Every structure is written in C-alpha cells, then in structure tokens.
Amino acid sequence: MKELIELRRRMKSRKPIFTAQDSHKRAEIPKKWKKPKGIQSKMRLRKKGYRRGVSKGWRSPKAVRGLHKLGLIQKLAFNKNDIESINPEKEGVVIAKAVGGKKRLELLELCTKKNIRVLNVKDPVAFIQKYKDMLEQKRKEKKEKTEAKKKKSAKKESKEDKSKAKGKEEELSEKEKREQEKKEKDRLLIQKTS
C-alpha cells in the first residue's frame, strides 16, 4: 500500500495542470479542463509542442485512488454519529468546514478518545487546548463588559437620584418662598383693613 501511495505521489508530481485549449491566450476562456473539439485542433490531435490533454495514463493506481496520503479512507464528519461509525484502522476523519467552533471541539475530543485520526487538523490536542483558552478568554471579556455596564448604569441611577433630590429641594425651597410671600401679602392686607 505504501509503495503504491509513493508511486501515486511521484506520478502526480510529474502530471501537468490540464487547462482548456487557448485558456492561456484569452481571458474569457476558463482555466479548467475542457475537451478540445475543433476539426483542426492541434491539441485534440496531440501534436508535438501543444498542450497535453487528459488521458488515463495520468490516473493513480486503482488500489490507492481517492485515499489520503497516509493511506486512510477519508470520511466527512458533521456530527457524533458520523464519527461513531468509523473504523480507526482503515478510515480517517475530515471535520466539515460548516461545523462551528464548539461542535468542532466536541468532535475532536471524541476522536482523541477513540484514537481516530483527524486528517484536516495537524495536532488535535494542541487545537483543543488553544480553543479552550480562547473560549475562556472570551467568557472573561464578556463578564468584564457586563460588570462595566452594571457599574455605568448604577452610576447613572445614583446621578439621577441626586438630581431628583436636588430638584425636590429646589421645589421645596420654591414652595417655602411662595408661602412666605403669601404670609407677607396677608400681613399687608390685614394692616390695610385695620
């Protein structure tokens, strides 16, 4: 198996990048492979000096076709059920791109417990530790923000209470002034009548 994987690696290193005819000349022609179909197409006729075309000679050996470079069958995992159905000796896990951070963390922990190889993460243990540290830091930042908001709101409320108290004192003093003015007017009226 290892010999075939090494053979595939050597073959793929010599394999050209197959592109559509004249894609290097014209921007509107896409780079991906497209079979040349012109009657006089030199590429279709496999003339010397023209680009190479796709042929089965460039194909990898059948025994290792589609395998990972470690010789494992790649299985895409979205959830725990996908990981539980994997044979660790023959298959490796590729955690899907769409999986979020927390779920990815759970899947990696499950893989490390079951000794399943994760093919798209170099060091799962280091990744788990790094992600946990990041989550902890985010939690701390969030707590600090909420505490700061609470302190701000408490300060605001205390300022509002003080301003209300001042307003009441001012109102009281205005009422007292009015009462004094009334008393003075009453005295003047009493004096005039008498």
Secondary structure, DSSP 8 states (H G I E B T S, - for coil): -HHHHHHHHHHHHH------TTTTT-TTS-SS------TT-TTTTT-TTS-----GGGS--GGGTTB-TTS-EEEEESSHHHHHT--TTTEEEEE-TT--HHHHHHHHHHHHHHT--BTT-S-HHHHHHHHHHHHHHHHHHHHHHHHHHHHHHHHHHHHHHHHHHHHHHHHHHHHHHHHHHHHHHHHHHHHHH-
